Amino acid sequence: DNKGKVSLDSINPGQSELKKIIYNRTSLRDYADKEVSLEKAGDILWVTEGLTIDGISGPTRTSPSAGATNPLTVYIFARNIKDLDQGIYRYHSEEHALFEVVNGNVSQELSQAALGQRTLAEAPFTVIITANYGNTTSRYGERGKRYVHIEAGHAAQNALLMAENKGLRGVVIGAFHDEDLQETMGGIKEVPLIIIPMGYGS
């Protein structure tokens, strides 16, 4: 029954760069053994939780946050990033800098924590989005958990779209053992929410 149907204009990905990026974005699980530049990785990290200026309240983040409670912390595991030693690093938004938390190649440990998914052992780098729920629930109560998940989704989508823009691709992984992943990441206290391995297609 087409009663009340309103047809929209046909989709033309060439009309805008953003539309083209969204149209072309696909998940990638098989990665080429190819090094990624630190600049590209840095741009992807910035769009997850980097700083911007909104002109009213001062510095804000690239992904929206309920009440600016900013519950997310973003980490990156570098397996094959140019000019960056292998290891896990915490991304610090205010300084747009990385701080090492685990030294060395933990790709196999990440894969095991994620139920043996080999894509985590093969990707040049992996973005891990974690949360401190208390930042948001202290203001909004139990409903704050929902806001944290909304924010994590925004951050992940930003990362995937920037990756597409840079000629890279990734895949969202939600199947993992929280405790195993926290231990692999140096015993962090934040709750891991999303893992995104990234790289070039094979």
Disulfide bonds with the S-S distance in Angstrom:
none
